[in-house]
């Protein structure tokens, strides 16, 4: 089966789409950062609720590392999570293509 191009590409339209995609990527990264901050704040509230003294900056950094890197990001990299994300993406893509 050949993978030859089927026609001439519009480089101007492609360049415009890439600029739009970059803007969208920046917006999505901001949204993702906001969601991750919510996960971290939840963890900080839980840890703070178990003790009378305020969390120290070093403790906060440790909790962020444990909660985010060893918790949330690890969980997202497990096969069941990847499969669920792939399924959701396929469904969203199919729905978008119908519109």
KEMIRO-415402 format. One line per field, with one value per residue (C-alpha): residue in one letter; x, y, z; residue number from 1. Coordinates in pm, 1 decimal. Example, Ala and Ser with C-alpha at 12.3 -4.5 7.8 and 13.67 -1.06 7.14 Angstrom:
! KEMIRO-415402
aa = A	S;
px = 1230.0	1367.0;
py = -450.0	-106.0;
pz = 780.0	714.0;
i = 1	2;
//
This chain:
! KEMIRO-415402
aa = X	X	X	X	X	X	X	X	X	X	X	X	X	X	X	X	X	X	X	X	X	X	X	X	X	X	X	X	X	X	X	X	X	X	X	X	X	X	X	X	X	X	X	X	X	X	X	X	X	X	X	X	X	X	X	X	X	X	X	X	X	X	X	X	X	X	X	X	X	X	X	X	X	X	X	X	X	X	X	X	X	X	X	X	X	X	X	X	X	X	X	X	X	X	X	X	X	X	X;
px = 0.0	147.3	167.0	211.3	62.5	-273.0	-233.7	-40.1	-37.0	-126.9	179.4	20.1	-283.8	-53.2	156.5	-156.1	-288.2	43.9	28.9	-328.8	-222.4	63.1	-179.0	-415.2	-128.4	-31.8	-391.0	-419.9	-92.6	-227.2	-547.9	-348.9	-129.2	-441.3	-581.2	-248.9	-239.2	-583.7	-449.3	-155.2	-373.9	-595.9	-291.7	-164.4	-503.5	-507.6	-157.2	-227.1	-544.9	-342.8	-121.9	-158.6	151.4	168.9	347.9	703.7	828.8	1047.9	754.4	539.9	805.9	826.0	447.2	430.3	698.5	531.2	177.1	248.9	547.0	510.3	131.8	-62.0	190.9	272.8	-96.3	-143.2	139.5	-10.0	-156.8	-518.4	-497.2	-335.8	-602.5	-879.9	-727.3	-684.3	-1046.5	-1171.9	-956.1	-1085.3	-1444.4	-1386.1	-1211.8	-1496.7	-1750.8	-1549.9	-1524.6	-1903.8	-1957.3;
py = 0.0	331.5	635.9	882.8	1231.1	1267.6	1632.5	1952.2	2090.9	2448.1	2571.5	2906.2	2737.8	2491.2	2772.5	2951.2	2630.4	2572.2	2922.3	2854.0	2515.1	2675.2	2920.3	2636.5	2433.1	2723.7	2757.1	2382.9	2380.3	2660.8	2464.2	2149.3	2342.3	2474.5	2122.1	1992.9	2277.0	2164.1	1810.7	1948.6	2180.5	1884.6	1693.2	1991.6	2035.2	1667.6	1681.3	2012.3	1873.9	1615.0	1862.3	2186.7	2367.2	2508.4	2314.5	2432.7	2513.3	2202.0	1986.1	2144.4	2065.9	1707.0	1665.3	1813.1	1571.5	1272.0	1362.6	1485.4	1292.6	969.4	977.6	1153.9	1130.6	769.5	680.1	849.8	641.0	305.4	102.2	119.3	499.6	514.5	283.8	495.0	816.0	658.1	541.8	885.1	1052.5	819.5	889.3	1265.2	1257.2	1059.1	1302.3	1602.3	1454.1	1414.3	1786.1;
pz = 0.0	-107.5	116.3	-169.8	-126.2	-298.3	-391.3	-348.5	4.1	82.9	272.0	362.4	517.0	692.1	840.5	959.9	1116.8	1293.6	1450.2	1564.8	1700.3	1895.8	2055.5	2139.8	2287.4	2513.2	2631.0	2695.3	2889.2	3109.2	3168.6	3252.4	3495.0	3668.7	3706.1	3839.4	4093.4	4211.7	4266.5	4462.4	4671.4	4759.1	4880.4	5079.4	5247.3	5345.5	5491.3	5667.9	5822.9	6013.9	6198.9	6393.7	6261.9	5908.9	5639.3	5581.1	5227.4	5221.2	5322.0	5052.7	4791.2	4914.3	4910.3	4558.8	4443.0	4604.4	4506.0	4156.5	4028.7	4222.0	4237.8	3967.0	3683.7	3767.9	3764.9	3428.4	3283.5	3378.6	3097.3	3220.0	3230.0	2887.5	2748.0	2900.7	2762.9	2418.7	2419.8	2525.7	2260.2	1986.3	2088.2	2102.8	1763.6	1604.5	1750.8	1626.7	1277.0	1256.8	1315.5;
i = 1	2	3	4	5	6	7	8	9	10	11	12	13	14	15	16	17	18	19	20	21	22	23	24	25	26	27	28	29	30	31	32	33	34	35	36	37	38	39	40	41	42	43	44	45	46	47	48	49	50	51	52	53	54	55	56	57	58	59	60	61	62	63	64	65	66	67	68	69	70	71	72	73	74	75	76	77	78	79	80	81	82	83	84	85	86	87	88	89	90	91	92	93	94	95	96	97	98	99;
//
